[in-house]
Amino acid sequence: ALLQLQPPARAALLTPRGPAACYGTSITSAKIQVNGVHLHYQQTGEGSHAVLLLPGMLGSGQTDFGPQLKSMNKQLFTVVAWDPRGYGKSIPPSRDFPPDFFERDAKDAVDLMQALKFKKFSLLGWSDGGITALIAAAKYPNLIHKLVVWGANASVTQEDVRIYSGIRDVSKWSEKVRKPLEELYGHKYLAETCEAWVDGISRFAENSDGNICQQLLPDIKCPTFIIHGEKDPLVPQAHAEYIHKHIKGSRLLLMPEGKHNLHLRFAKDFNREVENFLR
C-alpha cells in the first residue's frame, strides 16, 4: 500500500486556536504563517525534546502519523506534525512540484519550527518527508538535534520511475488507501496532484546519477537512524543502504516484515526504536 491512513485524532478537529502551548496529552491543531503561506500543524506533548514529523507524498500530519501523535512519550517529547504547502490543511496554495520542491519543503519545515520558537529539534521523515529531512539536516546543521528517516531515497533510478508510473492513476489504488485521501482532497485534486508528483519526482532521473540530494549526505553531522522495510514495494532497499553508507556514523535498521508504511503497521515497535534513539 502506498499510504495507510489513520483517522484524525479527535482533538485535531477542534477549532484552531493559533500557535499554542500544548496541554498535557491533547493535540493542538493550528496554522501559522511561514514564507508567505499558512502552514497547518498539530502539536502534542510537553517534553523538552522537540520532534518534527514530516509526511510523505500527498500526506499530512493527521493521515500519516496517527500512532506517533497518539503514543509517543509526551513527557520526553514535544511532537509537531506538519502539512507541507499544498498538502493536508496547508491549502491554499495548491501543491506544485518545481525542481527545488524538496529544498522549499526543507526551508518551510525549519522555518515553521523556528516560528513555533523551537531553537533545536529532531526530524522524523517518512518517504518524501525523509528526503526533505535529509536536506534540512544537511543545510541547517545547527538546528537539527537528531535525524530519523524511513522509506527515503537520495536519487531516482529508472526502476523507481517505473514504480512511480505504476501508482500514477489513483483510481487503480485500493479503496482503503484512496478513500481517506479523497475525503481530504476531493477526487479531482487528489488525481491531479498525484500525476503532478509522478512527473515532478521522475524528473530527477534525468540528473547525473538520478541525483536528488546525494551530494548533501556527507554534510549531515547529527546522529542519524535509517529504518527500512525489507518488503517496501515503493523504495528498493539499495536506497536505504546508500544513505547509510554516505552519512558518517549513521545506523541502519532493516525490518524484515516492514513495507513502506512500517511506522503505521508496526507502530509499537517503530515508536520504541525511535524513542530509544532519540533519548
Salt bridges, closest charged atoms under 4 A:
ASP83 OD2 - HIS40 ND1 3.04
ASP96 OD1 - ARG104 NH1 2.85
ASP105 OD2 - ARG95 NH2 2.80
ASP108 OD2 - ARG85 NE 2.71
ASP111 OD2 - LYS107 NZ 2.73
ASP160 OD2 - HIS239 NE2 2.75
GLU182 OE2 - ARG178 NE 3.41
GLU182 OE2 - HIS187 ND1 2.69
GLU192 OE2 - LYS188 NZ 3.09
ASP199 OD1 - ARG168 NH1 2.94
ASP232 OD2 - HIS260 ND1 2.78
GLU257 OE1 - LYS231 NZ 2.79
ASP269 OD1 - ARG272 NH1 3.33
GLU273 OE1 - ARG251 NH2 3.38
